[in-house]
Amino acid sequence: MAWWDDRGVLVRPAGVGDVEQVAEVHVLSWQVGYRGLLSQSLLDGLRAVQRVPRWTAVVGQAAWPGRGVLVADDGGEVVGFASLYPSADLDQDSSGVGEVGSFYVLPAAWGRGVGGQLMAAALRTFGAAGFTSATLWVLDTNTRAIGFYAHRGWEPDGAVRDDAVGGITVRDLRYQRTLTG
């Protein structure tokens, strides 16, 4: 299970050797993508090393095609990742709904098509797992991410939740899309 694009970016399942780079993409994406949306002191205090244990555990729990982490690999460098699993939402059928738990692309790779390729691979993976639809949660003020998802057929389904990030309550919106083919 791997997909190439015409620029040589490979989307593939993450391995334990990728977790440090996944953690780095996670932190850098937060620091740039959430600037002005979350506390700057919170963003400045993020360290990739703090996220390595989390991503080591998540990658170690992979059960393809229904659960795992996909990485966008550009010549051996992880430039994006997507964490996929059956929906964790109580109002969803976890046997038919996949959830994109995390979706981040290195800011230096924004606008190069990496995110679109990674999302397409995530949706193909969900289809291979037998899911008929997919969901994800996005910060309600993250217009860049919302625009990216909307351009790829994701729509808000009306569900909202409050989340605590750095001691501040933020609002997340759930987006969904039906899987085809």
C-alpha positions as CSV (number, residue, x, y, z in Angstrom):
1,M,0.0,0.0,0.0
2,A,1.9,3.0,-1.3
3,W,1.2,5.8,-3.8
4,W,3.6,8.0,-5.8
5,D,2.8,11.3,-7.4
6,D,4.5,12.9,-10.4
7,R,6.8,14.9,-8.2
8,G,8.2,11.9,-6.5
9,V,6.3,12.1,-3.2
10,L,5.5,8.7,-1.8
11,V,2.6,8.2,0.5
12,R,3.1,5.0,2.6
13,P,2.3,3.5,6.0
14,A,4.5,5.0,8.7
15,G,7.1,2.8,10.5
16,V,8.7,3.3,13.9
17,G,11.7,4.9,12.1
18,D,9.3,7.8,11.0
19,V,8.0,8.8,14.4
20,E,10.6,11.6,15.1
21,Q,9.9,13.2,11.7
22,V,6.1,12.8,12.2
23,A,6.5,14.6,15.6
24,E,8.5,17.3,14.0
25,V,5.9,17.9,11.2
26,H,3.2,17.9,13.9
27,V,4.9,20.6,15.9
28,L,6.0,22.8,13.0
29,S,2.5,22.6,11.5
30,W,0.9,23.7,14.7
31,Q,3.4,26.5,15.2
32,V,2.7,28.0,11.7
33,G,-0.9,26.8,11.1
34,Y,-2.3,27.8,14.5
35,R,-0.5,31.2,14.7
36,G,-3.1,33.7,15.7
37,L,-5.6,31.0,16.5
38,L,-4.0,29.6,19.7
39,S,-1.8,31.1,22.4
40,Q,1.6,32.1,21.0
41,S,3.3,31.0,24.3
42,L,1.7,27.5,23.8
43,L,2.9,27.3,20.3
44,D,6.4,28.5,21.2
45,G,6.6,25.9,23.9
46,L,5.9,22.9,21.7
47,R,8.7,20.4,21.3
48,A,8.8,17.5,18.9
49,V,10.5,15.3,21.5
50,Q,7.4,15.6,23.7
51,R,5.3,14.1,20.9
52,V,7.5,11.1,20.0
53,P,6.1,8.8,22.7
54,R,2.5,9.5,21.4
55,W,3.4,8.8,17.8
56,T,5.5,5.7,18.7
57,A,2.4,4.3,20.3
58,V,0.0,5.2,17.5
59,V,2.3,3.8,14.8
60,G,2.8,0.7,16.8
61,Q,-1.0,0.1,17.0
62,A,-1.4,0.0,13.2
63,A,-3.9,-2.5,11.9
64,W,-4.1,-1.8,8.2
65,P,-6.2,-0.8,6.4
66,G,-8.5,0.4,9.2
67,R,-6.0,1.9,11.6
68,G,-2.6,3.5,11.1
69,V,-0.6,6.5,10.1
70,L,0.2,7.4,6.5
71,V,3.2,9.6,5.7
72,A,4.1,11.7,2.7
73,D,7.7,10.9,2.0
74,D,9.7,13.2,-0.2
75,G,13.1,11.6,-0.8
76,G,13.2,10.1,2.7
77,E,11.9,13.2,4.4
78,V,8.4,13.0,6.0
79,V,6.6,16.1,4.8
80,G,3.1,15.2,6.0
81,F,1.1,12.6,7.8
82,A,-2.5,11.4,8.4
83,S,-3.6,9.4,11.4
84,L,-6.5,7.1,10.4
85,Y,-8.8,4.9,12.5
86,P,-12.4,3.9,12.9
87,S,-14.6,6.8,14.2
88,A,-14.3,7.4,17.9
89,D,-17.5,9.4,18.0
90,L,-20.4,7.8,19.9
91,D,-22.9,8.9,17.4
92,Q,-21.1,7.2,14.5
93,D,-20.9,3.6,13.4
94,S,-17.2,2.7,13.8
95,S,-17.6,-0.2,11.4
96,G,-18.7,2.1,8.6
97,V,-17.1,5.4,9.4
98,G,-13.4,6.2,9.3
99,E,-11.9,9.2,11.1
100,V,-8.9,11.3,10.2
101,G,-7.6,12.0,13.6
102,S,-4.6,14.1,12.6
103,F,-3.7,15.6,9.3
104,Y,-0.7,17.8,8.9
105,V,1.7,18.9,6.2
106,L,5.1,20.6,6.8
107,P,4.5,24.3,6.2
108,A,7.4,24.3,3.7
109,A,5.4,21.9,1.6
110,W,2.1,23.8,1.6
111,G,0.8,24.6,-1.8
112,R,2.8,21.8,-3.5
113,G,0.0,19.2,-3.7
114,V,1.3,17.1,-0.9
115,G,-1.9,17.6,1.2
116,G,-4.2,16.7,-1.7
117,Q,-2.1,13.5,-2.4
118,L,-2.1,12.5,1.3
119,M,-5.9,13.1,1.6
120,A,-6.6,11.1,-1.6
121,A,-4.5,8.2,-0.2
122,A,-6.3,8.4,3.2
123,L,-9.7,8.1,1.4
124,R,-8.5,5.2,-0.6
125,T,-7.3,3.5,2.5
126,F,-10.6,4.1,4.2
127,G,-12.3,2.5,1.2
128,A,-10.0,-0.5,1.4
129,A,-11.0,-0.9,5.0
130,G,-14.7,-1.0,4.0
131,F,-15.7,2.4,5.4
132,T,-18.5,4.1,3.5
133,S,-17.9,7.6,5.0
134,A,-15.2,9.5,6.8
135,T,-15.1,12.3,9.4
136,L,-12.6,14.7,10.8
137,W,-12.6,17.5,13.4
138,V,-11.3,21.0,12.6
139,L,-10.8,24.1,14.8
140,D,-13.7,26.4,13.9
141,T,-11.4,29.4,13.3
142,N,-8.9,27.5,11.1
143,T,-10.1,28.9,7.8
144,R,-7.1,27.6,5.9
145,A,-7.8,23.9,6.9
146,I,-11.6,24.4,6.4
147,G,-10.9,25.7,2.8
148,F,-8.6,22.7,2.1
149,Y,-11.2,20.2,3.3
150,A,-14.1,21.9,1.6
151,H,-12.2,21.9,-1.7
152,R,-11.9,18.1,-1.4
153,G,-15.6,17.4,-0.8
154,W,-15.7,17.6,3.0
155,E,-18.8,19.3,4.5
156,P,-19.8,20.2,8.1
157,D,-22.3,17.8,9.5
158,G,-23.5,20.0,12.3
159,A,-21.6,18.3,15.1
160,V,-19.5,20.6,17.4
161,R,-17.4,19.9,20.5
162,D,-15.4,22.0,22.9
163,D,-11.8,21.0,23.4
164,A,-9.2,22.3,25.9
165,V,-5.9,23.3,24.3
166,G,-3.3,24.9,26.6
167,G,-5.9,25.7,29.2
168,I,-8.1,27.5,26.7
169,T,-11.5,26.2,25.4
170,V,-11.7,26.0,21.6
171,R,-14.6,24.9,19.4
172,D,-14.1,22.1,16.9
173,L,-16.4,21.4,13.9
174,R,-16.9,17.9,12.5
175,Y,-16.7,17.5,8.8
176,Q,-17.8,14.5,6.8
177,R,-17.7,13.0,3.4
178,T,-19.1,10.0,1.7
179,L,-16.6,7.6,0.2
180,T,-17.0,6.6,-3.4
181,G,-15.7,3.6,-5.3
